[in-house]
Structures are given as C-alpha cells and as structure tokens.
Amino acid sequence: MRRTLNVSSRGQLTLPTKIRKRFGIRNGGPIILEERDNELSLRPALVLEVEMYSDAQIAEWDKADNLTQTEKEAISQRLKEGKALK
C-alpha cells in the first residue's frame, strides 16, 4: 500500500486511522523511524521497562543464593555457552 502524507509546519505526520489500527499503534505510542537506502521506514516499536540494580542489591542476592565460587563459575560458563540452566 502506498499513501501520500503531508508534513505539517511543525514537522508532524498524521497516520491514517486504518493504518494505526492495522499495526496496533495507539495514541502516544512509540514508532521507529529508520533511514535505509535513501528511504524512510516507519514501524511500531516495543518498549520494555528496564530495571537497574545497585551493586549492593546484587551482592545481597549473591549472598542469599549461597553458591560456592565453583557453582557460580559453572553457571557463568553455561550462560556464555548459551546452554539452559537446570
């Protein structure tokens, strides 16, 4: 599908309702704008909440896990190899 959209004096575009509904774009929803090969591409974005943990919190969890250094190294190695933990 090809549509011609007008850019407002403030640089804004209005996406037609049918297109927003088809792609699940809600009011205020994030969109990814990408430039590729001298063209612009728009697509819906997915936003995930990221939590940041302090070194103190991580140290508490390590202590609560009560793992030996050998166990920690084994887990770390499995993660590096992309193997599932049991």
Backbone torsions as a table, in degrees:
resi	resn	phi	psi	omega
1	MET	NA	139.6	178.1
2	ARG	-124.3	131.7	178.6
3	ARG	-131.0	146.5	172.6
4	THR	-103.3	123.7	179.7
5	LEU	-115.2	148.1	177.1
6	ASN	-98.7	139.9	177.2
7	VAL	-93.8	127.9	-179.3
8	SER	-72.7	171.8	178.9
9	SER	-63.8	-18.1	177.9
10	ARG	-95.6	6.4	178.6
11	GLY	81.0	19.4	-176.7
12	GLN	-99.0	149.7	173.8
13	LEU	-114.0	150.5	172.1
14	THR	-113.6	118.0	177.5
15	LEU	-83.0	132.0	179.8
16	PRO	-59.3	147.0	-177.8
17	THR	-53.6	-45.2	-178.6
18	LYS	-58.5	-40.9	-179.7
19	ILE	-68.9	-43.8	178.7
20	ARG	-59.8	-44.5	-180.0
21	LYS	-65.0	-44.1	-178.2
22	ARG	-58.9	-37.8	-177.3
23	PHE	-100.6	5.5	176.5
24	GLY	68.9	31.6	-179.8
25	ILE	-89.6	120.9	-179.0
26	ARG	-101.3	163.7	176.9
27	ASN	-55.7	129.6	-179.7
28	GLY	78.2	1.8	-178.5
29	GLY	-72.1	152.3	-178.2
30	PRO	-78.8	145.1	178.3
31	ILE	-130.3	142.1	174.3
32	ILE	-97.2	126.6	174.9
33	LEU	-109.2	124.3	-176.5
34	GLU	-131.9	137.9	175.2
35	GLU	-99.4	124.0	179.9
36	ARG	-138.1	127.2	175.9
37	ASP	47.4	47.9	177.3
38	ASN	65.1	24.3	175.8
39	GLU	-129.9	157.6	175.5
40	LEU	-104.5	139.5	178.7
41	SER	-125.6	132.6	175.7
42	LEU	-114.1	139.5	173.5
43	ARG	-154.2	152.0	178.7
44	PRO	-61.1	146.7	178.3
45	ALA	-109.8	153.8	175.5
46	LEU	-110.7	126.9	-179.5
47	VAL	-110.0	125.9	178.1
48	LEU	-114.4	137.6	177.2
49	GLU	-74.7	134.6	179.9
50	VAL	-116.5	130.2	177.4
51	GLU	-102.5	139.8	177.4
52	MET	-106.7	135.8	-178.8
53	TYR	-114.9	142.2	179.2
54	SER	-79.4	161.7	176.6
55	ASP	-60.7	-34.3	179.7
56	ALA	-65.4	-41.8	178.3
57	GLN	-63.3	-43.9	-179.8
58	ILE	-63.4	-41.0	178.0
59	ALA	-62.4	-39.1	176.7
60	GLU	-61.1	-44.2	-178.9
61	TRP	-66.4	-39.6	177.7
62	ASP	-60.6	-42.8	180.0
63	LYS	-64.7	-42.5	-179.8
64	ALA	-66.1	-31.2	178.6
65	ASP	-67.0	-29.6	177.7
66	ASN	54.9	44.0	179.1
67	LEU	-94.5	146.8	173.9
68	THR	-75.9	163.8	178.6
69	GLN	-60.7	-36.8	179.2
70	THR	-63.5	-43.0	178.2
71	GLU	-64.1	-42.0	178.4
72	LYS	-61.6	-43.7	-179.9
73	GLU	-64.9	-38.8	178.9
74	ALA	-64.2	-42.6	178.2
75	ILE	-64.5	-44.8	179.6
76	SER	-59.8	-43.3	179.6
77	GLN	-63.3	-43.5	179.2
78	ARG	-62.5	-39.7	178.3
79	LEU	-64.7	-41.3	178.2
80	LYS	-62.1	-35.6	-179.9
81	GLU	-81.6	-6.3	180.0
82	GLY	76.0	21.0	179.9
83	LYS	-92.0	145.8	179.1
84	ALA	-68.5	146.7	175.6
85	LEU	-89.3	143.5	179.7
86	LYS	-100.7	NA	NA
